[in-house]
Amino acid sequence: MSKKGVLRTVTDRFCLFNDGRKLGANKRNYIIKSVKEMLNNERTQELLRLKEAVGFYGHKPRERAQKLFLSESEVINVNGRTVVVDNVPANRTVDISLDENTGIVTHTQEILDTPSGKIINALIEAGQGGWSWATGGRDTPSASYAKTFAGVDYVLQPNYLSLDHPAMMMESAEDRESAMFEAMAGIGINAEDTKKVLAIGESSAFLVEQCADLEQHNMYLESVAAEQQENALAAQKKFTMLVESIENSLPVFLTSEQKAAIESLDSERDIEVVRSMFESIGRTNFETLPINNAKQHLKPSVKQHGVSNMIKFGTTKTFK
């Protein structure tokens, strides 16, 4: 029995070592280790667990938004006009794995009870089209490195032919077209609209260069963030050393608020606390303090009398 909102569940396979085509495939040479790491990483596993690895009828929704992961609605530019497009998923990947020895990818899709999901279901009934995964990574002349898995879309001309449900091979193109029109008519789509629907499902190169650029940009941002974090930690360490130096070298007692303000200095309040502290120091009569003696006599005096020889620098001002 199908789940509520799910038309059917389909498990399919394709082989990375053999696309099944003599012509028309992208002929990518995937690094198997990178594919394995991509499918097993935490991000992919969470997408599967939360059922957020959604797919669409055709790659067009991702192509027009120029991104792998789509929002519910995207603002795109069509012929100079701004258009809001709703991205309703047609299916979702609930499981995907790779056999490293054979290069066979096995994936399970739940076809959703949505308009585009019904189109996919009808095409499967007609034995036409197949699955095409949406991934990001990096292409080189000799190999392709997979890094990001977004989901699996359904197209009319998949790069990798199914090992379990090969496209129906009829005697002529007219027979294949007739079967697709019949399948569309079965779900209430007329001939004119069927032409538009079939155009959407045509497979095209899936933004390989754009995806690679996005991944490289993301890696750059991650490196910048890591560098900023490292600089922030170094700055905090310096301020901590400054606080320790003040307390160890001078007969000064710093409140927890003053220490936090010196170490942080990221708000107007912090700056005001530090400014008030130094203003208080400036108003102090140091002639009354035992700081003219040699430094070695200072610490015993402090230890002996606790904080009696310490001056608390601050203000009577209350910060809110």
Rosetta blueprint (number, residue, H / E / L):
1 M L
2 S L
3 K L
4 K L
5 G L
6 V E
7 L E
8 R E
9 T E
10 V E
11 T E
12 D E
13 R E
14 F E
15 C E
16 L L
17 F L
18 N E
19 D L
20 G L
21 R L
22 K L
23 L L
24 G L
25 A L
26 N L
27 K L
28 R L
29 N L
30 Y E
31 I L
32 I H
33 K H
34 S H
35 V H
36 K H
37 E H
38 M H
39 L H
40 N H
41 N L
42 E H
43 R H
44 T H
45 Q H
46 E H
47 L H
48 L H
49 R H
50 L L
51 K L
52 E L
53 A L
54 V E
55 G E
56 F L
57 Y E
58 G L
59 H L
60 K H
61 P H
62 R H
63 E H
64 R H
65 A H
66 Q L
67 K L
68 L L
69 F L
70 L L
71 S L
72 E L
73 S E
74 E E
75 V E
76 I E
77 N E
78 V E
79 N L
80 G L
81 R E
82 T E
83 V E
84 V E
85 V E
86 D E
87 N L
88 V L
89 P L
90 A L
91 N E
92 R E
93 T E
94 V E
95 D E
96 I E
97 S E
98 L E
99 D E
100 E L
101 N L
102 T L
103 G L
104 I E
105 V E
106 T E
107 H E
108 T E
109 Q E
110 E E
111 I E
112 L E
113 D L
114 T L
115 P H
116 S H
117 G H
118 K H
119 I H
120 I H
121 N H
122 A H
123 L H
124 I H
125 E H
126 A L
127 G L
128 Q L
129 G L
130 G E
131 W E
132 S E
133 W E
134 A E
135 T E
136 G E
137 G E
138 R E
139 D E
140 T L
141 P L
142 S L
143 A L
144 S E
145 Y E
146 A E
147 K E
148 T E
149 F E
150 A E
151 G E
152 V E
153 D E
154 Y E
155 V E
156 L L
157 Q L
158 P L
159 N L
160 Y L
161 L L
162 S L
163 L L
164 D L
165 H L
166 P L
167 A L
168 M L
169 M L
170 M L
171 E L
172 S L
173 A H
174 E H
175 D H
176 R H
177 E H
178 S H
179 A H
180 M H
181 F H
182 E H
183 A H
184 M H
185 A H
186 G L
187 I L
188 G L
189 I L
190 N L
191 A H
192 E H
193 D H
194 T H
195 K H
196 K H
197 V H
198 L H
199 A H
200 I H
201 G H
202 E L
203 S L
204 S L
205 A L
206 F L
207 L L
208 V H
209 E H
210 Q H
211 C H
212 A H
213 D H
214 L H
215 E H
216 Q H
217 H H
218 N H
219 M H
220 Y H
221 L H
222 E H
223 S H
224 V H
225 A H
226 A H
227 E H
228 Q H
229 Q H
230 E H
231 N H
232 A H
233 L H
234 A H
235 A H
236 Q H
237 K H
238 K H
239 F H
240 T H
241 M H
242 L H
243 V H
244 E H
245 S H
246 I H
247 E H
248 N H
249 S H
250 L L
251 P L
252 V E
253 F E
254 L L
255 T L
256 S H
257 E H
258 Q H
259 K H
260 A H
261 A H
262 I H
263 E H
264 S H
265 L L
266 D L
267 S L
268 E H
269 R H
270 D H
271 I H
272 E H
273 V H
274 V H
275 R H
276 S H
277 M H
278 F H
279 E H
280 S H
281 I H
282 G H
283 R L
284 T L
285 N L
286 F H
287 E H
288 T H
289 L L
290 P L
291 I L
292 N L
293 N L
294 A L
295 K H
296 Q H
297 H H
298 L H
299 K H
300 P H
301 S H
302 V H
303 K H
304 Q H
305 H H
306 G L
307 V L
308 S L
309 N L
310 M L
311 I E
312 K E
313 F L
314 G L
315 T L
316 T L
317 K L
318 T L
319 F L
320 K L
